[in-house]
Amino acid sequence: MKQNKKQINKSINFVPEFMLKQKQAVKRMFLVAVGTVILTVSSFGIYYVPELKIFSLTEKIQNLDREIEFFKDVEDLYNKLNTTKERLEKKKKIIQEISKDEFDIIAVMNKVVSATPQGVEISYINFNDKLAVSLSYTINNPIEANTLVDNLNKLNIFEQVEMPTIPIVDKKTDISFKLKLRDSKLRNN
């Protein structure tokens, strides 16, 4: 025998229908509230994340500007020190060259300056090889030239100094001498 069973699938809901509708409305409001919060947070994120990035980059740029300014001062100091170093190296090289010379250039220069009469200007001093010295002066009159030649001869460090040919007028005139050292005391050994 077959049994015909009818299954009745009825549910009984003891909650009144208006409460069910109210529950669904609360659920929808909750979803709307959550959606609104998500939308608001996203909107603020979309707006403020770039603003925060801009603020962060602006701060980094300002820090870099301060560092650049600091290093600019350091670079200026470096350039000044490097220029000073180059000058000192040139002086050192000149002093080394002078010390290799056959005679004491400084002593000769001091003696030449001491023999120069007041009012006479030394225009040029050149120390050539083989103990030769070239001198140029600017004189105001022939008397100064005569005094200069006498003073150079009195130094007794050069071979005989001869009076160059000069015009006999009272005006500035250039005179030159090519002299040879004879004093062995001034020679570097």
DOLO-889367 format. One record per atom (N, C-alpha, C): y, x, z. Coordinates in steps of 0.2 Angstrom, whole numbers, plus 5000, padded with zeros to 4 digits. Each point is the difference from the previous one (the first is absolute). Example, Ala and Ser with C-alpha at 12.3 -4.5 7.8 and 13.67 -1.06 7.14 Angstrom:
BEGIN
497250665039;500649965000;500650045000;500549984996;500650045001;500549965003;
END
This chain:
BEGIN
499450045000;500649965000;500650045000;500349984996;500750034999;500549975005;500350045002;500549985005;500750014997;500349954999;500750004998;500550015005;500250065000;500450015006;500750004997;500449975003;500750014998;500450035005;500350054997;500350045005;500749985000;500249995006;500749985000;500450065003;500550014996;500450065003;500749985001;500149975005;500649985002;500250035006;500650025000;500350045005;500549955004;500050015006;500549965004;500550055003;500649984998;500550045003;500449965005;500050035006;500349965005;500850015001;500250054995;500750025000;500449954996;500549975002;500449954996;500250034994;500149974995;500250024993;500750035001;500549975003;500750035001;500050075003;499550015004;499950065004;499850064995;499549974995;499750054995;500650024995;500449954998;500650014996;500550055003;500149995007;500450045003;499850075001;499350015001;499750065000;500150044994;499949964994;500050034993;500850024999;500449965003;500750024999;500250065004;499750015006;500250065004;499750064996;499449994997;499750054997;500450024994;500349964996;500450014994;500650035003;500349985005;500650035003;499950075002;499450015003;499850075002;500050054994;499749974995;499950044994;500750014997;500449955000;500750014997;500450055004;499950005007;500450045005;499750084998;499450005000;499750074998;500250034994;500049954995;500350024993;500750025000;500449965004;500750025001;500150075003;499650015005;500150065004;499850064995;499449994996;499850054996;500650014994;500249954998;500550004995;500750045003;500249985006;500650035003;499850085001;499550015003;499850075001;500050044993;499749974995;500050034994;500750014997;500449955001;500750014997;500450055004;499950005006;500350065004;499750064998;499450014999;499750064998;500250024994;500149964995;500250014993;500750035001;500449975004;500750025000;500150065005;499750005005;500150055005;499750074999;499450004997;499650064999;500450044995;500349984995;500450044996;500650025003;500349965004;500650025004;499950055005;499450005004;499850055004;499850074996;499749994994;499950064996;500750034998;500549964998;500650024998;500450045006;499949975006;500350035006;499750065002;499350014999;499650065002;500250054995;500149984993;500250054995;500750035001;500449955002;500750025001;500150055006;499649995005;500050045006;499750074998;499550004996;499750074997;500550034996;500449974996;500550034995;500550035005;500349965005;500550035005;499750065003;499450005002;499750065003;500050064995;499849994994;500050054995;500750034998;500549955000;500750024999;500250055006;499849995006;500250045006;499650074999;499450004998;499650064999;500350044994;500249974995;500350034994;500750035002;500449975004;500650025003;499950075004;499549995004;499850065004;499850064996;499549994995;499850054996;500550034995;500549964999;500650024996;500350055004;500249995006;500350055004;499550075001;499449995000;499550055000;500150044994;500049964994;500050044994;500750044999;500549975002;500750035000;499950075004;499749995006;499950065004;499650054997;499449984997;499650044996;500350044995;500449964996;500450034994;500550065003;500349985005;500550055003;499650065002;499549995004;499650065002;499750044995;499849964994;499750044995;500550044996;500649975000;500650044997;500250065004;500049995006;500150065005;499550054999;499349985000;499550054999;500150044993;500149964995;500150044994;500650055000;500549985003;500650055001;499850065004;499649995005;499850055005;499550054996;499549974996;499650044996;500350044995;500649974997;500450044995;500350065004;500349995006;500350055004;499550055001;499449985002;499450055002;499950044994;499949974994;499950044994;500550054999;500649985000;500650054999;499950065005;499949985007;500050055005;499450054998;499449974998;499550044998;500150054994;500449974995;500250044995;500550065002;500449985004;500550055003;499650065004;499549985004;499750055004;499650044995;499849984994;499650044995;500550054997;500649995000;500550044996;500050085002;500250044996;500050075001;500550025006;500549965001;500550015005;500249945004;500350015006;500249955004;500649964998;499949954996;500549964997;500549975005;499849985006;500549975005;500450055002;499850065001;500450065003;500550024994;499850004994;500550014995;500549954999;499849945000;500549945000;500550015006;499850015006;500450005005;500550064999;499850064998;500550054998;500549994995;499749964994;500549984995;500549955002;499849965004;500549955003;500550035005;499750055004;500550035004;500550054996;499850024994;500550044997;500549964995;499949945000;500449964996;500749985004;500550024996;500749995004;500149935000;500549985005;500249935001;500449984994;499849944998;500349974994;499650014993;499550055001;499650014994;499449955001;499849974994;499449965001;499450034996;499450005003;499450024997;499849944996;499950014993;499849954996;499250004999;499850065000;499350014998;499750065003;499450005002;499650055002;499350004997;499750054997;499449994997;499650075002;499449995003;499650065001;499550014995;500150054996;499550014994;499450045003;499550014996;499550055001;500350075000;499650055003;500150075000;500750015003;500149975006;500650015004;500749994997;500049964995;500749994997;500349935003;500650005001;500449955002;500649984996;500049944998;500649984996;500549965004;500650015000;500549975004;500649974995;500249945002;500649984996;500549975006;500650014999;500649985005;500549974996;500449965003;500649974998;500650035004;500450044997;500650035003;500649974998;500650015004;500649974999;500550064997;499850065001;500550054997;499650075000;500350054996;499650065000;500050045006;500449995005;500050035007;499349985003;499849945000;499449975003;499450044997;500050014993;499550034996;499950075003;500650045001;499950075002;499850005007;500249955005;499750005007;499349995000;499849954995;499349985000;499550064998;500250044995;499750064997;499950055006;500650015003;500050055006;499549985005;500049935002;499649985006;499250004997;499949994994;499350004998;499850085000;500450044998;499850085000;499950025008;500449975004;500050025007;499349985004;499749954997;499449975002;499550065000;500050044995;499650054998;499249984999;500049944998;499349984998;499949994993;500550014996;500049994992;500150074997;499850024994;500250054997;500849994999;500350054997;500850005000;500249934996;500449975003;500349934998;500650024996;500149984994;500650024995;500449935000;500650024999;500549944999;499949974993;499949945000;499949974993;500749994997;500049994993;500749994997;500249935001;500649995003;500349945001;500749994998;500349944998;500750004998;500450015006;500650034999;500550015006;500549945000;499749955003;500449945001;499849975006;500449965003;499949975007;499749934998;499449994998;499749944999;499250005001;499749955001;499350005002;499650034994;499650055002;499650034994;499350025003;499549994996;499350015001;499950084999;499650035004;499850074999;499350005002;499650054997;499350005001;499850075001;499450015003;499850075002;499250004999;499750054997;499350015000;499950065003;499750005006;499950055005;499350025001;499850065002;499450025002;500050025008;499549985003;499950025007;499850075001;500350045005;499850075001;499750015007;500249955005;499850015007;499349985001;499650055002;499349995001;499949965006;500549995005;499949965006;500049934998;500249984994;500049934998;499449984996;499650054999;499449994996;499449975004;499749954998;499449985003;499450044999;499750035005;499450044999;499449975003;
END
